[in-house]
Amino acid sequence: MKFIISGKNIDITPGLKAAVEEKIGKLEKYFTPETEVHATLSVEKERQKVEVTIPIKGTIIRSEQVSSDMYVSIDLAAEIIERQLKKYRNKFRSEQQAGAASLRTDFIDSNYDEDEEEIRIVRSKKFDIKPMYAEDACIQMELLGHDFYVFCNAETDEVNVVYKRKGNTYGLIEPEH
């Protein structure tokens, strides 16, 4: 695995670098040697945040963990990524057959049943999508008490999603062309 470690509002000490490489490096048994691991460590007030992103062909594996201790955040991120890998093994298996993954074949072909859950959709909902501006969609989302809202953008005539972000801000998801 190739590590790309960066910091925001923090100096990456040799100890932090070693902790990331050791904890995330334990996941090496799942990946091919050329797999890149992007780790960003940041500090905001008392929050010690670790963001780990592992792009593999066709998908991205990501974990963002926050705690009061950077080493705890690193441990949590490694645990979450390992859990994601085990949970979505079947998805990766089908991508591997299409020649599209950076995961080791012995991991893909193994039959771990622990923690594997089938994805089940338990509710389906239909609604009328009315054209509106993104700001109006945010207001509608707030009125409904939801964390996201799907709408037809009146400016582009395409389906978009607005969502709540941390710090009382909003995000907009638009299709890419």
Secondary structure by P-SEA (a helix, b strand, c coil): cccccccccccccaaaaaaaaaaaacccccccccbbbbbbbbbccccbbbbbbbbccccccccccccccaaaaaaaaaaaaaaaaaaaaaaaaaaaaaccccccccccccccccccccccccbbbbbbbbbbcaaaaaaaaaaacccccccccccccbbbbbbbccccbbbbbbbcc
